[in-house]
Amino acid sequence: TPLIAHTYANAGNYIVSLIVTNTAGTSLFQIFTGQTVRNNGGLNALDVQTIKILLPPPVITNLNPNFGFANGGNQVTITGLNFTSATAVLFGSTQATNVTIISDTTIVATVPPGTGLINVTVITPFGTTALTPADQYTYIPVINPAPLPPTHFRGVIKENEFLTQTEYVLKLKWKASPTANVVLYRIYKNGKLIKEISAKSHLRVAFHVHSENTHKVYEISAVDVNNVESTRVKAEIMSDEQDSSSD
């Protein structure tokens, strides 16, 4: 008596001094330090005790937005409580980047890549947020658009005469797809894949055919780095006499 209370704004270690004065100068009195009781005599008694102030663990109440594409990179605002001393933000098991503590109730972070439905957690020295529906974040698969097909796909049947037979060769060529990330081209004959050509090679290929009047249907498609295939383009095939271009 009297009872004196003090509220600490921040967590940490504090040194607290308690001075008790005995005005009569003769009686004994007690100083309470935590759970320890000590008897001290004299006119003035001084006790110094180091105490540790703990804050409650953090709590997440909202994510905005609570979804994003699987490649990450977007920013999310995390709302809740007790964020001041946050040391990390996790999306699932992956640490977010560019974490900014706006206030004790708001954090902004950049989302890392991920998949599916995960929980976001905030970590402080006083605990980690409990998992609740409010901290759930959904990764949306990235939809890769199909590349554009190659252009000017055409073929010329060349006739090579030998002493005993005549050989026919179909030479196909095309111009590259306008899409930058195309890695190969697929050649189809009557709907069946017969050849794959690297986009870094010469954009042409040759096949032996039985006659100068082939009724086979040749098509070509472009394939990008994500293995997404373009629509197929049908080749325009002509005879050697009809072809006015050079190889």
C-alpha positions in Angstrom: 0.0 0.0 0.0 -0.3 2.2 -1.9 -0.7 0.0 -5.1 1.2 1.5 -8.1 0.6 0.1 -11.6 2.6 0.8 -14.7 1.8 -0.2 -18.3 4.7 -0.9 -20.7 4.0 0.0 -24.3 6.7 -2.3 -25.8 8.0 -5.7 -25.0 11.5 -6.0 -23.6 13.7 -6.3 -20.5 13.2 -3.6 -17.9 15.0 -2.8 -14.6 12.4 -1.9 -11.9 13.4 -0.2 -8.6 11.2 -0.5 -5.5 12.0 1.8 -2.6 10.1 1.3 0.7 10.5 3.9 3.4 10.0 3.1 7.1 9.2 6.4 8.7 9.3 5.0 12.2 12.8 3.8 11.7 12.5 0.7 13.8 10.0 -1.8 12.4 10.7 -4.5 9.8 8.8 -4.6 6.5 8.6 -6.8 3.4 9.5 -6.3 -0.2 7.7 -8.5 -2.8 9.8 -9.3 -5.8 7.9 -11.6 -8.2 7.2 -14.7 -6.1 10.0 -13.9 -3.6 9.3 -12.3 -0.2 12.3 -10.8 1.6 12.5 -9.1 5.0 14.4 -5.8 5.1 15.1 -3.5 8.0 16.2 0.1 8.3 14.8 3.5 7.4 14.9 2.8 3.6 15.0 -0.5 1.7 15.9 -0.7 -2.0 15.3 -3.7 -4.2 16.2 -3.8 -7.9 14.6 -6.5 -10.1 14.9 -7.2 -13.8 11.6 -8.1 -15.3 10.6 -9.2 -18.8 7.5 -7.8 -20.4 5.8 -10.2 -22.9 3.3 -9.3 -25.6 0.6 -11.6 -26.7 1.2 -13.6 -29.9 0.1 -12.1 -33.3 -3.3 -12.6 -34.8 -4.4 -12.4 -38.5 -7.9 -11.2 -39.2 -7.8 -10.6 -42.9 -5.8 -10.9 -46.2 -6.4 -8.5 -49.0 -6.3 -9.9 -51.6 -6.5 -13.5 -50.5 -5.7 -15.0 -53.9 -3.1 -14.5 -56.7 -1.3 -16.2 -59.5 1.0 -19.1 -58.9 4.1 -17.2 -60.0 3.6 -14.7 -57.1 5.1 -11.2 -57.1 1.9 -9.4 -56.1 1.5 -7.5 -52.8 -0.9 -8.6 -50.0 -2.0 -6.5 -47.0 -2.2 -8.5 -43.8 -4.5 -7.1 -41.1 -4.5 -8.3 -37.5 -3.0 -7.6 -34.1 0.4 -7.5 -32.4 2.5 -7.2 -35.6 5.0 -4.6 -34.3 7.8 -7.1 -33.6 7.2 -9.4 -36.6 10.3 -11.1 -37.8 8.9 -13.1 -40.8 5.8 -13.7 -42.9 5.3 -17.2 -44.4 3.0 -18.2 -47.3 2.8 -21.9 -46.5 6.4 -22.8 -45.8 7.9 -20.1 -48.1 9.0 -16.8 -46.7 7.5 -13.6 -48.2 9.7 -10.8 -49.4 9.6 -7.0 -49.0 7.8 -7.4 -45.7 6.9 -3.9 -44.4 5.4 -3.4 -40.9 3.0 -0.5 -41.4 1.7 -0.6 -37.8 0.9 -3.0 -35.0 -2.2 -4.0 -37.0 -1.0 -4.0 -40.7 1.8 -5.7 -42.7 2.4 -5.4 -46.4 4.3 -8.3 -48.1 5.2 -9.6 -51.5 3.8 -13.0 -52.2 6.3 -15.8 -53.1 5.5 -18.4 -55.8 3.3 -21.3 -54.7 0.4 -23.6 -55.5 -3.0 -24.5 -54.1 -4.6 -23.3 -50.8 -2.1 -22.3 -48.1 -2.1 -20.6 -44.7 -0.3 -17.3 -44.2 1.5 -17.0 -40.8 3.2 -14.0 -39.0 6.1 -14.8 -36.7 7.1 -12.7 -33.8 9.3 -13.4 -30.7 6.1 -14.0 -28.8 4.6 -16.6 -31.0 3.2 -17.5 -34.4 -0.3 -16.8 -35.6 -2.8 -19.6 -35.2 -4.2 -21.1 -38.4 -7.7 -19.9 -39.2 -9.8 -19.4 -42.3 -8.9 -15.7 -42.2 -5.3 -16.4 -43.1 -6.0 -18.7 -46.1 -4.5 -17.7 -49.5 -5.3 -19.4 -52.8 -2.8 -19.7 -55.6 -4.4 -19.6 -59.1 -2.6 -21.5 -61.9 -1.0 -19.3 -64.5 -2.8 -19.8 -67.8 -0.2 -19.7 -70.6 -1.7 -18.6 -74.0 -0.9 -20.8 -76.9 1.8 -19.5 -79.3 1.0 -18.4 -82.8 1.6 -20.9 -85.5 4.4 -20.5 -88.1 3.5 -18.8 -91.4 4.2 -19.5 -95.1 4.2 -23.2 -94.6 4.5 -24.8 -98.1 6.1 -27.7 -99.8 7.7 -28.5 -103.2 8.0 -31.9 -104.6 11.4 -32.3 -106.4 12.0 -34.9 -109.0 15.4 -36.6 -109.2 15.9 -39.0 -112.1 18.3 -41.9 -111.9 19.2 -44.5 -114.5 16.7 -47.0 -113.2 14.2 -45.0 -111.3 12.8 -41.6 -110.5 12.9 -40.3 -106.9 10.5 -37.7 -105.5 11.4 -35.6 -102.5 9.0 -33.3 -100.6 10.8 -30.2 -99.3 8.8 -28.3 -96.6 9.7 -24.9 -95.3 8.1 -22.2 -93.3 8.7 -18.9 -91.5 9.1 -18.7 -87.8 6.2 -18.2 -85.4 5.8 -14.5 -84.3 5.8 -15.8 -80.6 9.1 -15.2 -79.0 9.3 -18.3 -76.7 8.8 -21.0 -79.3 11.3 -23.8 -78.9 10.3 -26.3 -81.6 8.0 -27.1 -84.5 6.0 -30.3 -85.0 5.3 -31.8 -88.4 2.2 -33.9 -88.9 1.3 -36.2 -91.8 -2.4 -37.1 -92.0 -2.8 -36.1 -88.4 0.2 -38.2 -87.1 3.3 -36.6 -85.6 6.3 -37.5 -87.8 9.0 -34.9 -87.0 10.0 -32.3 -84.4 12.3 -29.5 -85.5 14.2 -27.2 -83.1 13.3 -23.5 -83.5 17.0 -22.8 -83.6 17.6 -24.9 -86.7 16.9 -24.2 -90.4 13.2 -24.0 -90.8 12.9 -26.7 -93.4 12.7 -30.5 -93.7 12.6 -33.1 -96.5 10.8 -36.4 -96.9 10.8 -39.0 -99.6 7.4 -39.5 -101.3 6.1 -42.0 -103.9 5.0 -39.6 -106.6 4.8 -36.0 -107.6 1.1 -36.1 -106.8 0.9 -36.7 -103.1 -2.4 -36.8 -101.4 -1.0 -36.7 -97.9 -1.9 -33.8 -95.7 1.0 -32.1 -94.0 0.6 -29.7 -91.1 2.8 -27.8 -88.8 2.5 -26.3 -85.3 4.7 -24.3 -82.9 5.5 -25.4 -79.3 6.6 -22.9 -76.6 8.8 -23.3 -73.5 5.8 -24.4 -71.5 5.0 -27.2 -73.9 1.9 -25.3 -75.1 1.2 -26.0 -78.7 -0.3 -23.7 -81.3 -3.0 -24.6 -83.8 -1.9 -26.5 -86.8 -1.4 -24.9 -90.2 -1.8 -27.0 -93.4 1.0 -26.9 -96.0 0.4 -25.7 -99.5 2.1 -28.3 -101.7 3.1 -27.8 -105.4 5.2 -29.5 -108.0 8.7 -28.5 -109.0 7.3 -26.9 -112.2 4.8 -24.8 -110.2 7.5 -23.6 -107.8 8.9 -20.2 -108.8 11.0 -19.7 -105.7 14.5 -21.0 -105.1 15.8 -23.1 -102.2 
